[in-house]
Amino acid sequence: MTISGGIILFSCIWFMALLISLQVGHHTQQDDGNVVPGTPASAPANASFKRRLWIVTFVSILLWLGIAAVILWGGITIRDLDFFNRLGPAGG
């Protein structure tokens, strides 16, 4: 894996983890019963984005380390994931 490939892999993992984390633990102002005038009831009650970004970064680093280790190790190839033998017989 090249440096640019590692950066792209980390970016993809980070953005997917961010989009998933935005849906987890979402409490609206309506759920808390305290809707601020001028905002929709579905607005987040306490977003705490800074904390969420740190958690997403930590989880992404762990996932990236695992995926990068498997890629660099080379013990799992695309042929190992070919469950329906669509690539044909190994070796040609």
C-alpha positions in Angstrom: 0.0 0.0 0.0 1.4 3.4 -0.9 1.2 6.5 1.3 -1.5 8.0 -0.9 -3.5 4.8 -0.8 -3.2 4.7 3.0 -4.5 8.3 3.2 -7.4 7.6 0.9 -8.3 4.5 2.8 -8.2 6.4 6.1 -10.3 9.2 4.7 -13.0 6.8 3.4 -13.1 5.0 6.8 -13.2 8.3 8.7 -16.1 9.8 6.6 -18.1 6.6 6.8 -17.6 6.4 10.5 -18.7 10.1 10.8 -21.8 9.6 8.8 -22.7 6.5 10.9 -22.0 8.3 14.2 -24.2 11.2 13.3 -27.2 8.8 13.5 -26.2 7.2 16.8 -27.2 8.8 20.1 -29.2 11.6 18.4 -31.4 13.4 20.9 -33.7 16.1 19.5 -34.9 19.2 21.3 -38.4 17.7 21.2 -37.2 14.6 23.0 -35.8 16.7 25.8 -38.9 18.8 25.9 -37.0 22.1 25.5 -37.5 23.5 22.0 -35.6 26.8 21.5 -37.9 29.4 19.7 -36.9 29.8 16.1 -35.4 26.3 15.7 -37.1 23.2 14.5 -38.1 20.6 17.1 -35.9 18.0 15.3 -32.7 20.1 15.9 -30.2 18.4 18.1 -30.4 19.2 21.8 -26.7 19.0 22.5 -24.6 18.2 19.4 -21.2 17.9 21.1 -19.5 17.6 17.7 -16.0 18.0 19.0 -16.3 15.0 21.2 -17.9 13.0 18.4 -15.1 13.9 16.0 -12.5 12.7 18.5 -14.4 9.4 18.9 -14.7 9.0 15.1 -11.0 9.7 14.7 -10.0 7.1 17.3 -12.3 4.4 15.9 -11.1 5.2 12.4 -7.5 4.8 13.4 -8.2 1.4 14.9 -10.1 0.2 11.8 -7.4 1.6 9.5 -4.7 -0.2 11.4 -6.6 -3.5 11.1 -7.4 -3.1 7.4 -3.9 -1.8 6.6 -2.3 -4.8 8.4 -4.4 -7.3 6.4 -3.5 -5.5 3.1 0.2 -5.3 3.9 0.3 -8.9 5.3 -1.1 -10.3 2.0 -2.4 -13.4 3.7 -5.9 -12.7 2.5 -6.2 -12.3 -1.3 -9.1 -11.6 -3.6 -9.2 -15.3 -4.5 -9.9 -16.1 -0.8 -13.0 -13.9 -1.1 -14.2 -15.5 -4.3 -16.9 -17.7 -2.8 -18.6 -18.4 -6.1 -15.4 -19.1 -8.2 -16.1 -16.3 -10.6 -12.4 -15.6 -11.1 -11.8 -19.1 -12.4 -9.2 -21.6 -11.3 -6.1 -20.3 -9.5 -2.9 -20.1 -11.5 -4.4 -19.4 -14.9 
